[in-house]
Amino acid sequence: MIPNLFSAFGTFLLRQFFMALPGELEDAARLDGCNHFVIYSRIMLPLVRSGLVALGILTLRFAWNDLMWPLIVNTSTEKMTLSAGLSFMQGQYATDYPTMMAGAVMAVLPLLVMFAIFQRQFIEGVAMSGIKG
């Protein structure tokens, strides 16, 4: 998941959030004597928290459903990811569909639980990503 955090999509999404913040907040903090790190960590980051949550959920979903990269990197069947393991369950002559569908449900459950926990921040983050203040 970590390499997927630094993507063009993530850069654009967070850029939209930071561009929507009023510049007066940074000016006021600078007048109060705050340095760049304090302005970023104590003022800007809490305001774009919903965007960070939305980016985190979308990045986790992209990484969780990734099939090609685990097949390229991993050669051991014992350390196979869930999506790559499901692809190996399809046989050339026969496929055990009930077991495959149970694996698919197991692959979807963690994402559904995470979405249920962060639903409010995710919807707020996606809804506000294109709004210019």
SULURBEL-V699458 format. One record per residue. SS is DSSP state (2 for helix, 1 for strand, 0 for the rest). PSI is psi as a letter, one per 30 degrees, with the letter a starting at -180 (none if undefined). Layout:
BEGIN
ss-><SS:SS>
psi-><PSI:PSI>
END
This chain:
BEGIN
ss-><0:2:2:2:2:0:0:2:2:2:2:2:2:2:2:2:2:2:2:2:0:0:2:2:2:2:2:2:2:2:2:0:0:0:0:2:2:2:2:2:2:2:2:2:2:2:2:0:2:2:2:2:2:2:2:2:2:2:2:2:2:2:2:2:0:0:0:2:2:2:2:2:2:0:0:0:0:0:0:0:0:2:2:2:2:2:2:2:0:1:0:0:0:0:1:0:2:2:2:2:2:2:2:2:2:2:2:2:2:2:2:2:2:2:2:2:2:0:2:2:2:2:2:2:2:2:2:0:0:0:0:0:0>
psi-><e:e:f:f:e:i:l:e:e:e:e:e:e:e:e:e:e:e:f:f:k:k:f:f:e:e:e:e:e:e:e:f:g:k:l:e:e:e:e:e:e:f:e:e:e:f:f:g:e:e:e:e:e:e:e:e:e:e:e:e:e:e:e:e:g:k:e:e:e:e:e:e:e:k:f:k:f:f:g:k:l:e:e:e:e:e:f:f:f:j:l:e:f:l:k:i:e:e:e:e:e:e:e:e:e:f:f:f:e:e:e:e:e:e:e:e:e:g:e:e:e:e:e:e:e:e:e:g:f:g:k:k:none>
END
